[in-house]
Amino acid sequence: MQSFLQAFFPDIVEKMNNAQQDAYCIFDSQILTTFVSSLYLAGVFACLVAGHVTRRVGRRNSMLIGASFFFVGAILNCAAVNIYMLVIGRVLLGFAVGFTNQSAPVYLAEIAPARWRGAFTSIFHFFLNVGMFVADLVNYRANTIPVWGWRLSLGVGVIPATVILVGAAFIPDTPNSLVLRGKLNEARASLRRIRGTSANVDVELKDIVRAAEEDRQHSSGAFRRIVRREYRPHLVMAIAIPLFFELTGMIVVTLFTPLLFYTVGFSSQKAILGSIITDVVSLASIAVATLTVDRYGRRTLFMLGGGVLLVCLTGMAWTYGAQLGSNGGKAMPRGYAVVVVALVCLFNAGFGVSWGPLKWIIPSEIFPLEVRSAGQSMSESISLTLTFVQTQSFLQMLCSFKYGAFAYNAGWVVVMTAFIAAFLPETKGVPIESLGAVWARHWYWKRFVKLAPAPPAKQDDGPGPA
């Protein structure tokens, strides 16, 4: 927004008005990247703390803590009069992201019936994109308000923060979390509330209690346990899934969509409108993923998404290279600018049916209860660390690598798709506390994960004495 840039980033406004400016380098500003990336750096530290807090106080209370940070951070950003207030507000929002991103997917995975767990968890990503869509709608209108329109954009964040604060007060904590904290009666009541009063919850509760008892048998902490040999596949996935998620080019294409559209010649208002269009595509594709992930499985969506992302990133690298050139001095013809919009939309569709929702589904379901909070915390902290690195470096990377930035991500899509095909087993429809058997049957991971021996059958001693 012009009013926002004039208030805090006048050097960018000067470059935007310079007809000789390299189009790739307009937004290459260390102050701007600090404003964007500070949220993710704060989120990294929050995630590491949130794993312990979520385990101790429960999934629901962790979401309440995150909502409080959201509320204060949004108010501080709205009232900002200098860049320092903006960055501090972003840091508080980062703490909020750390707590809610760690606890909400686990909450959804633990309360969901096994046959619908993928759909339940993908809802998190769906509403994340609903928030992005609403934010872009607000930005589109606020961009027409001179001087203070940006305050509306940043301040409206108090509304979802309030929804989380109020909404979390009316939901039960998960049975898994309650059992882990020794609250068996509350866990039974929570399970009945979730499954229905007429449901027989004894079998599911017994599985949760067994998992909790196994957790208590370990004397070391969850972060120390997860590096043991028997948790090797879980540790690898905790690192690989967020690593590959960030290297899909998601940050390049989604977070900076308005900047990309501005680069190819769109006005500020049209760039925001283009972002709204891609948001609609994302929501539609995530809805498709929600309806299909428990029918066709996680691996099928990964393979489909990988092919689409590869085509789009290769197409964008060629279009930018051929039309803007290596010095960004050319003006992209309108027809090719439309091609860029189409490729970005197709990219969002491929991402929305695959890595978008599956990034939340896989880490939330694959970890055993005894390392679940630690695994989710590790996965999210790695993701936020990489997001920080990319938001800190992408604008400079675009300025330096030009169209090669897209080819870089295309190469990684090939690697990650091959990795998923070889090393991620299918988990659809398997109860969350029974996934150990899936790893124990995998061609590679079976050397690390062994099924616990079944308890001996009770011996029949025959009829008692007459």
Summary of the structure (lengths in Angstrom):
residues: 466
radius of gyration: 24.0
end to end distance: 91.4
largest distance: 104.8
contacts: 1636
relative contact order: 0.14
helix: 77%
strand: 0%
